Amino acid sequence: MTKTWQQARKEALASGQVTEAGVAQHKAKAVARLRAHRLTELRRSVGLNQEELARKLGISQSRISRIERGDLDHTEVATLRAFTQALGGELEITVKLGDERLTLG
């Protein structure tokens, strides 16, 4: 008999193979990697390689690489803003509290 995803997940949680916290952590990392991959695509779409972007921002190529691998929690807002502006965009940060949203510059 074939198990549904819900059944397999329920059994894995019940057996202790995985935890809700572990699932949430893994999901957060996957989302960060997807967002970072999108940054890479945007950089490439404007015809810049990592070295060129790093020179424009005055940071190392390895820092660009870390940002594009999803290391956003350890990146200053000013660096993300400069990264975005170098690609021709603008950075928006949104605070969400329940149904309320506040967009910061």
Rosetta blueprint (number, residue, H / E / L):
1 M L
2 T L
3 K L
4 T L
5 W H
6 Q H
7 Q H
8 A H
9 R H
10 K H
11 E H
12 A H
13 L H
14 A H
15 S H
16 G L
17 Q L
18 V L
19 T L
20 E H
21 A H
22 G H
23 V H
24 A H
25 Q H
26 H H
27 K H
28 A H
29 K H
30 A H
31 V H
32 A H
33 R H
34 L H
35 R H
36 A H
37 H H
38 R H
39 L H
40 T H
41 E H
42 L H
43 R H
44 R H
45 S H
46 V L
47 G L
48 L L
49 N L
50 Q H
51 E H
52 E H
53 L H
54 A H
55 R H
56 K H
57 L H
58 G L
59 I L
60 S L
61 Q H
62 S H
63 R H
64 I H
65 S H
66 R H
67 I H
68 E H
69 R L
70 G L
71 D L
72 L L
73 D L
74 H L
75 T L
76 E L
77 V H
78 A H
79 T H
80 L H
81 R H
82 A H
83 F H
84 T H
85 Q H
86 A H
87 L L
88 G L
89 G L
90 E L
91 L L
92 E L
93 I E
94 T E
95 V E
96 K E
97 L E
98 G L
99 D L
100 E E
101 R E
102 L E
103 T E
104 L E
105 G L
